[in-house]
Amino acid sequence: MAKEILSTENVLLNETAATKEEAIRMAGQILVDNGYVDESYLEQMQEREKITTTYMGNSVAIPHGTEDAKKAVKHSGLSIIQLREGVDFGDGNIAKIIIGIAGKDNEHLEILSQIAIVCSEEENVEELIQAESKETLISMFNEVN
């Protein structure tokens, strides 16, 4: 059976991060701990952020690895970190929802479009930020399918 892309083990609620690097590391560590990626993917996520920000607007950042990191991906997966206080992703952009992505083959495009559908609506993002349960958060992404 294929590994689920998003499960309760992949979600952290009401966390805090002092820096965007810490937030990215948290999102990446979930992907490592749950067998989606090799440890090397963590460094590639930080590298990707140095090239260009993964802050997407609307309080959402979507850190992921560089092109070279694809070989570190074992299964497609998502991690979601809810940071109600937010973390600065540069230029005053405060991210409150961090969505770590690992896409196998070309699945990352499908995953990104699913995230875009949910996160393009401000009220959806506010619901993600305020969600009290992991299931609530997950169901918002599952409803897109």
Secondary structure, DSSP 8 states (H G I E B T S, - for coil): ----SS-GGGEE-S---SSHHHHHHHHHHHHHHTTSB-THHHHHHHHHHHHS--EEETTEE--B--GGGGGGBSS-EEEEEEEEEEEE-STT-EEEEEEEEE--TTHHHHHHHHHHHHHTSHHHHHHHHH--SHHHHHHHHHTT-
